[in-house]
Amino acid sequence: MTGRGGGFELLDIAGAHGCEAVHLAADPATGMRAVVAVHSTVLGPGLGGTRFQAYPDEAMAVLDVCRLARGMTYKHAACGNDQGGGKAVLIGDPATMRTEALIEAYARFVDRLGGVYLTAEDVGTTQADMDLIRRVTPYVTGTSLELGGSGDPSPATAWGVRWAMAAVAERLWGAPSLAGRHVVVLGVGKVGSALARHLRDEGARLTLSDVRPDVVGALAAELGADVVEVADAVEVDCDVLSPCALGALLDERSIPRLGCAAVCGAANNQLATDDDGARLAEAGILYAPDYVVNAGGVVNIAEEQAPGGYDPDRARARVERIGDTVRRVFALADGHGIVPAAAADRLAEDRLAAAQAGQGR
């Protein structure tokens, strides 16, 4: 399978993102077309979710999956997982293309890779898909508890954001308590809603925003929270803005409008460009790097690989240490005179370099 420009273009894209390998597969009988990118196996097999979404062509799918795989390398390295960076995409609209036969064909593709890549749930795929994949191959994580997996990763992601936010509070206000702090949660899906409930229990004041008025209204009524339109959420005068939906929220247009003292949320790729980390610092806004903050889900599923299998108490304790990782990032930023986004990258790169040099993981 090739994209525009042929196979060489695909190899150029993979090489530009430093991937160790990019695997492509098609199954005409089911319509399955998939790409798996393994960015790094320095710390262990590549672990990352499978996205199921439409792309203009295969070259764009390869570009996206390589970027995502690289992000997983950094996320695992920063949070302490002994896993490498991997990611996959199933090309197409899951609403019209998902069938049991297609998922099984994809599972056979993953199985043929022999464990260099471990898949998991992501945008467009479900835990039911992971359970189906588990019938075909052991190289899958995040399956249901009944199959020995860790279940839905979103509660762990939300729990990790709560501990990251405590580290932000400690940094800005001298104590990790969120009691009385005003937090705007932008996006109240599975992660955002769980986070909002944790923050309510902590005594925080909440403002919620989501593109679904019925969903956000019901949650606000439950939690006694205010509601604001999505377009206005970034301007709310608050202590913490917590993006928990789409990425690329923070850019040269939105940053001057921010009414928060800090940004700490579950959304991926919150910075539109690398320059936006510096823009936040110049605006006096503390940024907790997204891939450190939202690592609870991958910490949780990585625990399935531990000797003896998944242990929820051990996993929960590791997720709570995300707060300590955020503190390390802030200290590294201070020590080197760099912004937190760059400090998170340095933390990950230092661990990768140490492992590659044979100094252990």
C-alpha positions in Angstrom: 0.0 0.0 0.0 1.4 3.4 -1.0 0.3 7.0 -0.8 0.8 9.9 -3.2 4.3 9.8 -4.5 4.6 6.1 -3.9 6.5 4.1 -1.4 9.5 6.4 -1.2 7.3 9.2 0.1 6.1 7.0 2.9 9.6 6.1 3.8 10.6 9.7 3.8 7.8 10.6 6.2 8.7 7.7 8.5 12.4 8.7 8.5 11.6 12.3 9.1 10.0 11.3 12.4 12.7 8.9 13.4 10.6 5.8 13.3 12.3 2.4 13.6 9.6 0.8 11.4 6.4 1.5 9.7 4.2 -1.5 8.8 1.3 -1.3 6.3 -1.4 -3.8 5.6 -4.6 -4.3 3.6 -7.2 -7.0 3.6 -9.5 -6.7 0.5 -12.0 -9.1 1.9 -12.9 -6.9 4.8 -11.8 -3.5 3.6 -9.2 -3.3 6.4 -6.4 -0.8 5.7 -4.0 -0.2 8.6 -0.7 1.4 9.5 1.4 0.6 12.5 4.4 2.9 13.4 7.0 1.9 15.9 9.0 5.0 16.8 11.3 3.5 19.4 11.9 0.2 21.3 14.7 1.5 23.4 12.7 1.1 26.6 10.6 -1.9 25.5 8.0 -2.9 22.9 6.0 -0.1 21.3 2.8 0.5 23.1 0.0 2.8 21.9 -3.6 2.9 20.8 -5.2 2.2 17.5 -7.1 5.1 16.0 -10.0 4.4 13.6 -10.6 7.4 11.4 -10.7 8.5 7.8 -7.7 10.1 6.0 -7.4 11.8 2.6 -4.8 9.2 1.6 -2.4 6.7 3.0 0.5 9.2 3.1 -1.5 11.4 5.5 -2.3 8.4 7.6 1.4 7.5 7.8 2.3 11.1 8.7 -0.2 11.1 11.5 0.7 7.7 12.9 4.4 8.5 12.9 3.8 11.8 14.8 1.6 9.9 17.3 4.1 7.1 17.8 6.9 9.7 18.5 4.6 11.2 21.1 4.1 7.9 22.8 7.9 7.4 23.0 8.2 10.6 25.0 5.1 9.9 27.1 6.3 6.4 28.2 9.9 7.7 28.8 8.7 10.7 30.9 6.3 8.7 33.1 8.6 5.8 33.8 7.1 3.1 31.7 9.3 0.4 30.3 7.6 0.7 27.0 8.5 2.1 23.6 6.5 4.4 21.4 4.1 2.9 19.0 0.8 3.8 17.4 -1.6 2.5 14.8 -4.4 3.7 12.5 -7.2 1.9 10.9 -8.1 4.0 7.8 -11.8 4.7 7.3 -15.0 5.8 9.1 -15.7 3.5 12.0 -19.4 4.3 11.9 -19.7 2.7 8.5 -16.7 0.3 8.3 -16.4 -1.3 11.7 -17.2 -5.0 11.5 -16.1 -8.0 13.5 -14.3 -9.4 10.5 -12.4 -6.2 9.9 -11.2 -6.0 13.5 -10.2 -9.6 13.4 -8.2 -9.0 10.2 -6.5 -6.1 12.0 -5.7 -8.3 14.9 -4.0 -10.8 12.6 -1.9 -8.0 11.3 -0.8 -7.0 14.8 -0.1 -10.6 15.7 2.2 -11.0 12.7 4.4 -8.2 14.1 5.4 -10.6 16.8 5.1 -8.3 19.9 7.1 -5.4 18.7 3.9 -3.4 18.9 1.2 -3.7 21.6 -2.1 -2.1 20.7 -4.8 -0.4 22.9 -8.0 1.6 22.6 -7.9 5.1 21.1 -10.1 7.5 19.2 -12.6 5.5 17.1 -11.9 2.1 18.8 -13.5 0.6 21.9 -12.8 -1.8 24.7 -15.1 -4.2 22.9 -12.7 -4.0 19.9 -9.7 -4.7 22.2 -11.6 -7.7 23.6 -12.2 -9.0 20.1 -8.5 -8.5 19.2 -7.5 -10.4 22.3 -9.2 -13.5 20.8 -6.7 -13.4 18.0 -3.5 -12.1 19.6 -1.9 -11.5 23.0 -0.4 -8.3 21.8 -3.2 -6.0 23.1 -3.7 -4.1 26.3 -6.7 -2.3 27.9 -9.0 -5.3 27.6 -11.9 -5.9 30.0 -11.2 -7.0 33.5 -12.8 -10.4 32.7 -10.1 -11.0 30.2 -7.3 -10.1 32.6 -6.9 -6.5 31.4 -7.1 -3.2 33.1 -10.4 -2.1 31.7 -11.3 1.5 30.6 -8.2 3.7 30.9 -10.1 7.0 31.2 -10.6 6.8 35.0 -6.8 6.4 35.4 -6.2 9.3 33.1 -8.5 11.6 35.1 -6.9 10.4 38.4 -3.5 11.3 37.0 -4.6 14.8 35.9 -5.9 15.4 39.5 -2.5 14.6 40.9 -0.8 16.7 38.3 -3.1 19.6 39.2 -2.1 19.3 42.8 1.5 19.7 41.8 0.5 22.9 39.9 -1.3 24.2 42.9 1.7 23.5 45.1 4.0 25.4 42.7 1.7 28.4 42.4 0.1 28.7 45.8 2.4 26.7 48.1 0.1 23.8 48.9 -1.3 20.9 46.8 -4.8 21.6 47.8 -7.4 22.5 45.2 -10.0 23.6 47.7 -11.4 26.9 46.7 -9.5 27.0 43.4 -11.5 27.9 40.3 -11.0 25.3 37.6 -12.5 25.5 34.1 -12.8 22.0 32.6 -13.1 22.3 28.8 -14.5 19.0 27.5 -16.5 16.7 29.8 -16.3 13.3 28.1 -15.2 10.3 30.0 -12.0 11.9 31.3 -13.2 15.4 31.8 -16.3 14.4 33.7 -14.4 12.1 36.0 -11.8 14.8 36.6 -14.6 17.3 37.4 -16.0 14.9 40.0 -12.6 14.5 41.6 -12.2 18.3 41.7 -15.7 18.7 43.3 -14.6 16.2 46.0 -11.5 18.4 46.5 -13.6 21.4 47.1 -12.8 23.2 43.9 -15.1 25.7 42.2 -16.0 24.4 38.8 -16.9 25.9 35.4 -17.6 23.4 32.7 -17.7 23.7 28.9 -18.6 21.2 26.2 -20.0 21.2 22.6 -22.9 19.0 23.9 -25.3 21.3 25.9 -27.3 18.3 27.3 -24.2 16.5 28.6 -22.6 19.5 30.2 -25.8 20.8 31.6 -26.6 17.5 33.3 -23.1 17.3 34.8 -23.2 20.9 36.0 -26.5 20.3 37.7 -25.0 17.2 39.4 -21.8 19.0 40.6 -23.2 22.5 41.2 -20.9 23.9 38.5 -21.3 26.9 36.2 -21.4 26.4 32.4 -19.8 28.5 29.7 -19.8 28.4 25.9 -16.8 26.6 24.4 -15.8 29.7 22.5 -15.6 31.7 25.7 -14.0 29.1 28.0 -10.4 30.2 27.6 -11.3 33.8 28.7 -12.9 32.8 32.0 -11.0 34.3 35.0 -9.8 31.2 36.8 -7.0 29.5 38.6 -6.6 26.5 36.2 -7.8 25.9 32.7 -8.0 22.1 32.1 -8.4 21.3 28.4 -9.8 17.7 28.1 -11.0 17.6 24.5 -9.3 18.4 21.2 -5.7 19.5 21.0 -4.0 22.6 19.4 -6.0 24.8 21.7 -3.1 27.0 22.7 -1.8 29.2 19.9 -0.8 32.8 19.2 -4.5 33.8 19.0 -5.8 32.0 22.1 -2.9 32.6 24.5 -3.4 36.3 24.8 -7.1 35.6 25.7 -6.4 33.2 28.5 -7.8 34.2 31.9 -6.1 31.4 33.9 -2.9 31.2 36.0 -2.1 27.7 34.8 -3.0 25.1 32.1 -3.3 21.5 33.2 -5.5 19.1 31.3 -5.9 15.7 29.6 -6.1 16.8 26.0 -3.2 15.7 23.7 -1.1 18.1 21.8 -2.4 21.2 23.5 0.3 23.4 22.1 -0.3 24.2 18.4 3.5 24.8 17.9 6.6 24.5 19.9 6.7 28.3 20.2 3.5 28.3 22.2 5.2 27.0 25.3 7.3 30.2 25.3 4.2 32.3 24.6 2.6 30.9 27.7 5.7 31.6 29.8 5.8 35.2 28.5 2.2 35.6 29.4 2.9 34.5 33.0 0.9 31.3 32.7 2.3 28.0 34.1 1.9 25.1 31.7 2.0 21.5 32.8 3.0 19.5 29.7 0.2 17.5 28.4 1.9 14.2 27.8 3.1 14.1 31.4 -0.2 15.2 32.8 -2.4 12.7 30.8 -0.1 9.7 31.2 -2.4 7.9 33.7 -4.1 5.8 31.1 -0.8 4.4 29.6 0.6 4.0 33.1 -2.4 1.9 33.9 -2.4 -0.3 30.9 1.4 -0.7 31.0 0.9 -2.4 34.4 -0.7 -5.3 32.6 2.8 -6.2 31.4 4.2 -6.5 35.0 5.1 -9.9 36.3 2.0 -11.5 37.7 -0.3 -9.3 35.6 -2.4 -6.3 36.4 -2.7 -5.1 39.9 -5.1 -2.2 40.4 -3.6 -0.9 43.7 -0.1 -0.9 42.2 -1.4 0.8 39.1 -3.2 3.5 41.1 -0.1 4.2 43.2 2.0 4.7 40.0 -0.7 7.0 38.5 -0.5 9.2 41.6 3.2 9.6 41.1 2.4 11.7 38.0 2.3 14.6 40.4 5.9 13.9 41.3 6.9 13.8 37.6 5.3 17.2 37.1 7.3 18.6 40.0 10.5 17.2 38.4 9.6 18.9 35.1 9.2 22.2 36.9 12.5 21.8 38.7 14.2 20.9 35.5 12.8 23.9 33.8 14.1 26.1 36.7 17.5 24.5 36.7 18.1 25.0 32.9 16.2 28.2 32.4 13.8 26.6 29.9 10.0 26.3 29.6 8.2 23.3 31.1 7.4 21.9 27.6 11.1 21.8 26.8 11.9 20.4 30.2 9.5 17.5 29.7 11.2 16.7 26.4 14.6 16.8 28.1 13.4 14.5 30.9 12.2 11.9 28.4 15.3 12.3 26.2 17.6 11.9 29.1 16.0 8.6 30.1 16.1 7.3 26.5 19.7 8.3 26.2 20.6 6.5 29.4 18.8 3.3 28.3 20.4 3.4 24.9 23.8 3.7 26.5 23.1 0.6 28.5 22.7 2.3 31.8 19.3 0.7 32.4 15.8 1.8 32.1 
